[in-house]
């Protein structure tokens, strides 16, 4: 009888352990799904921000090019002044 009782107890413990493992596996699957979704969203957001930064950079280049074309002497003066300021900063 003691052996039968021990076997029954062992079976109950094994069943409880299996149920706990099954619950943890289901929970891990949910977490993995959420992590994958978050990673995909982050990747998409980074792509959008990269594209936006590239467009802004290209727009800035076009604006500078147009300004230099329309105001060549003012551009030279600004470049000269920027060079002086940059040089002074590097000396410090």
Phi, psi and omega in degrees: 000322179296323180293320179294322179292318178295319179297318179297317179296317179298318179297319179296318180294316180297318179297316179297320180294318178297319179296319179295317179296318179298318178295318180295321179296317178296319179295318179297322178298318179296317180297316180299318179298316180295320180295317179296319179296316180296319179295320179294319178295318179296320179296318179296317179297318179296321178298315180298315181294323178296315178297319180296316180296321179295317178297318180297320179296315179296321178296319180296319179297317179297317180297317179295316179301316179295318180297315180297320180294320183278332183226071185294320182288321177296323179296317177298318179297317179295319179296319179296314180297319179296322178297319178296314180297314180299317179297317180296322179292324180288333180289335185283000000 
